[in-house]
């Protein structure tokens, strides 16, 4: 009997201990569930239904704060901008706005300049922050990055100012010259002299307007919509023919050489305009009785073969400080000389945009007093080269026809055995 009583007592004690342990474990688990975790900062169930889905599709950076200014929800863009660090809102002006909105319930908006993360150059991010109450305890912060929009607006504003200035010069000159013609109506020689200057200013104005149209076209049009394989030697011949008169007036020899039968893929008219601008610049900025060389070649690149077309002159050259800016719109190395040659300062900007839109680039090597070399680099039209290998007979017939035509006509340029035009 004593043994049975002892066993029963032990079983009762074990049952009581088991119950106590189970109760403590249950209470401990409840306390763990109530304790905030790192995951709950992003998916806390206190968010109103549907808010999480709406915030995930917004373009703006979104941050939700609770009554203790802790981050309940933050989008990945908010972390990328550096708005949230260590579960806290890291921008003091935005944090103060959130507290004011939590106090009075009013919606607030402000534009701020924030330091760019990881940049030691003092660059700033321009953002627009809007704070609004979300329910009774939460505050929603929406931040939009305005940096790119500010940059585009600044470029547009500078462009309009430059265009206005450039147009004002020839228009003002035409106005003054017309008055001079009226005052000299009884002097035929003066009238003829002023009329000649009016014609020069009218030509400059026409060229400026046309290059503005060309620049707008290459910026807005997609060159690959009307892309085709374009023969580089045809582009070179067209560019030389375009500048034949100016070169003849200054007794400048234009010579072409390099690898024959190269093709690039793109918009023919844009490519012709780009190469024509390079050759025209070379002629305009070269002294009389010098040489301008154009050479094409194929080079190997990491993404495939590249076609390089280099235009070399023996002109005034470009200083190091000017080489960094010559592809800017309306920038001129020598403004007085540009006015004398009729330059608008848009030619190289057009070349840059055409090269970029075709997946290439344009570079410059120059030395003051020795000349310059502009190199247009474009991806080779592999499709055109493969088609030429597949149908050699057709290419032979085409080349035979071109040879017959060329034998009857004057060659468009002097042929060179691939001149060294690259630095």
WOPE-V329479 format. One record per residue. N is the residue number from 1. SS is DSSP state (h for helix, s for strand, l for the rest). PHI is phi in whole degrees, 0 to 359 (none if undefined). Layout:
N_SS_PHI ; N_SS_PHI
This chain:
1_l_none ; 2_h_298 ; 3_h_293 ; 4_h_297 ; 5_h_295 ; 6_h_294 ; 7_h_297 ; 8_h_295 ; 9_h_295 ; 10_h_294 ; 11_h_295 ; 12_h_296 ; 13_h_296 ; 14_h_296 ; 15_h_295 ; 16_h_296 ; 17_h_297 ; 18_h_298 ; 19_h_295 ; 20_h_297 ; 21_h_298 ; 22_h_297 ; 23_h_294 ; 24_h_297 ; 25_h_296 ; 26_h_295 ; 27_h_293 ; 28_h_296 ; 29_h_294 ; 30_h_297 ; 31_h_294 ; 32_h_295 ; 33_h_293 ; 34_h_280 ; 35_l_284 ; 36_l_291 ; 37_l_244 ; 38_l_296 ; 39_l_292 ; 40_l_293 ; 41_l_295 ; 42_l_257 ; 43_l_230 ; 44_l_293 ; 45_l_290 ; 46_l_284 ; 47_l_295 ; 48_l_301 ; 49_l_302 ; 50_l_88 ; 51_h_294 ; 52_h_301 ; 53_h_294 ; 54_h_296 ; 55_h_295 ; 56_h_289 ; 57_h_258 ; 58_l_284 ; 59_l_286 ; 60_l_287 ; 61_s_286 ; 62_s_240 ; 63_s_222 ; 64_s_247 ; 65_s_247 ; 66_l_267 ; 67_l_291 ; 68_l_261 ; 69_l_65 ; 70_s_277 ; 71_s_280 ; 72_s_272 ; 73_s_212 ; 74_s_214 ; 75_l_281 ; 76_h_296 ; 77_h_296 ; 78_h_294 ; 79_h_292 ; 80_h_296 ; 81_l_281 ; 82_l_81 ; 83_l_285 ; 84_s_242 ; 85_s_217 ; 86_l_62 ; 87_l_75 ; 88_s_233 ; 89_s_285 ; 90_l_267 ; 91_l_253 ; 92_h_300 ; 93_h_300 ; 94_h_290 ; 95_h_296 ; 96_h_293 ; 97_h_298 ; 98_h_297 ; 99_h_294 ; 100_h_295 ; 101_h_292 ; 102_h_295 ; 103_h_285 ; 104_h_246 ; 105_l_77 ; 106_l_272 ; 107_l_277 ; 108_s_234 ; 109_s_216 ; 110_s_206 ; 111_s_254 ; 112_s_229 ; 113_s_250 ; 114_s_253 ; 115_s_295 ; 116_l_282 ; 117_l_291 ; 118_l_76 ; 119_l_243 ; 120_l_259 ; 121_l_260 ; 122_l_76 ; 123_l_288 ; 124_s_233 ; 125_s_262 ; 126_s_267 ; 127_s_230 ; 128_s_244 ; 129_s_249 ; 130_s_230 ; 131_s_241 ; 132_s_216 ; 133_s_290 ; 134_s_232 ; 135_l_78 ; 136_l_267 ; 137_l_241 ; 138_s_258 ; 139_s_231 ; 140_s_255 ; 141_s_242 ; 142_s_245 ; 143_s_235 ; 144_s_245 ; 145_s_279 ; 146_l_255 ; 147_h_299 ; 148_h_293 ; 149_h_296 ; 150_h_297 ; 151_h_296 ; 152_h_296 ; 153_h_296 ; 154_h_294 ; 155_h_297 ; 156_h_296 ; 157_h_295 ; 158_h_295 ; 159_h_296 ; 160_h_297 ; 161_h_297 ; 162_h_293 ; 163_h_298 ; 164_h_300 ; 165_h_294 ; 166_h_293 ; 167_h_288 ; 168_h_295 ; 169_h_297 ; 170_h_291 ; 171_h_294 ; 172_h_296 ; 173_h_296 ; 174_h_297 ; 175_h_295 ; 176_h_294 ; 177_h_292 ; 178_h_295 ; 179_h_295 ; 180_h_296 ; 181_h_296 ; 182_h_296 ; 183_h_288 ; 184_l_255 ; 185_l_299 ; 186_l_266 ; 187_l_238 ; 188_h_301 ; 189_h_295 ; 190_h_294 ; 191_h_299 ; 192_h_296 ; 193_h_294 ; 194_h_293 ; 195_h_295 ; 196_h_297 ; 197_h_291 ; 198_h_298 ; 199_h_296 ; 200_h_297 ; 201_h_293 ; 202_h_295 ; 203_h_296 ; 204_h_298 ; 205_h_296 ; 206_h_297 ; 207_h_296 ; 208_h_296 ; 209_h_297 ; 210_h_295 ; 211_h_289 ; 212_h_297 ; 213_h_295 ; 214_h_297 ; 215_h_296 ; 216_h_297 ; 217_h_292 ; 218_h_290 ; 219_h_282 ; 220_h_264 ; 221_l_275 ; 222_l_268 ; 223_l_294 ; 224_l_279 ; 225_l_293 ; 226_l_246 ; 227_l_285 ; 228_s_202 ; 229_s_289 ; 230_s_242 ; 231_s_285 ; 232_h_292 ; 233_h_294 ; 234_h_290 ; 235_h_297 ; 236_h_296 ; 237_h_298 ; 238_h_293 ; 239_h_295 ; 240_h_293 ; 241_h_296 ; 242_h_295 ; 243_l_254 ; 244_h_299 ; 245_h_294 ; 246_h_299 ; 247_h_293 ; 248_h_295 ; 249_h_298 ; 250_l_263 ; 251_l_56 ; 252_l_264 ; 253_s_272 ; 254_s_254 ; 255_s_231 ; 256_s_236 ; 257_s_196 ; 258_s_102 ; 259_l_282 ; 260_l_268 ; 261_l_59 ; 262_l_261 ; 263_s_229 ; 264_s_236 ; 265_s_251 ; 266_s_167 ; 267_l_276 ; 268_h_298 ; 269_h_295 ; 270_h_292 ; 271_h_295 ; 272_h_295 ; 273_h_295 ; 274_h_295 ; 275_h_293 ; 276_h_298 ; 277_h_294 ; 278_h_296 ; 279_h_292 ; 280_h_296 ; 281_h_298 ; 282_h_298 ; 283_h_290 ; 284_h_295 ; 285_l_259 ; 286_l_257 ; 287_l_293 ; 288_l_296 ; 289_l_59 ; 290_l_242 ; 291_s_233 ; 292_s_243 ; 293_s_248 ; 294_s_234 ; 295_s_227 ; 296_s_239 ; 297_s_203 ; 298_s_253 ; 299_s_233 ; 300_s_276 ; 301_s_230 ; 302_l_296 ; 303_l_260 ; 304_s_128 ; 305_s_291 ; 306_s_242 ; 307_s_261 ; 308_s_250 ; 309_s_241 ; 310_s_252 ; 311_s_243 ; 312_s_243 ; 313_l_232 ; 314_l_244 ; 315_l_272 ; 316_l_284 ; 317_l_80 ; 318_l_228 ; 319_l_286 ; 320_h_298 ; 321_h_290 ; 322_h_280 ; 323_h_297 ; 324_l_286 ; 325_l_236 ; 326_l_294 ; 327_l_269 ; 328_l_283 ; 329_l_294 ; 330_l_69 ; 331_l_279 ; 332_l_233 ; 333_l_294 ; 334_l_230 ; 335_h_304 ; 336_h_296 ; 337_h_291 ; 338_h_297 ; 339_h_294 ; 340_h_292 ; 341_h_268 ; 342_l_82 ; 343_l_290 ; 344_l_253 ; 345_l_82 ; 346_l_250 ; 347_h_301 ; 348_h_288 ; 349_h_295 ; 350_h_295 ; 351_h_300 ; 352_h_298 ; 353_h_292 ; 354_h_296 ; 355_h_299 ; 356_h_295 ; 357_h_291 ; 358_l_262 ; 359_l_78 ; 360_l_236 ; 361_s_202 ; 362_s_231 ; 363_s_233 ; 364_s_222 ; 365_s_238 ; 366_s_204 ; 367_s_221 ; 368_l_301 ; 369_l_84 ; 370_l_244 ; 371_s_117 ; 372_s_220 ; 373_s_228 ; 374_s_259 ; 375_s_241 ; 376_s_262 ; 377_s_249 ; 378_s_224 ; 379_s_296 ; 380_s_286 ; 381_l_279 ; 382_h_298 ; 383_h_298 ; 384_h_293 ; 385_h_292 ; 386_h_296 ; 387_h_293 ; 388_h_293 ; 389_h_288 ; 390_h_283 ; 391_l_232 ; 392_h_294 ; 393_h_296 ; 394_h_295 ; 395_h_292 ; 396_h_296 ; 397_h_294 ; 398_h_296 ; 399_h_294 ; 400_h_296 ; 401_h_296 ; 402_h_294 ; 403_h_294 ; 404_h_295 ; 405_h_294 ; 406_h_290 ; 407_h_288 ; 408_h_267 ; 409_l_240 ; 410_l_285 ; 411_l_303 ; 412_l_290 ; 413_l_202 ; 414_s_285 ; 415_s_272 ; 416_s_238 ; 417_l_279 ; 418_l_61 ; 419_l_294 ; 420_l_280 ; 421_l_249 ; 422_l_264 ; 423_l_292
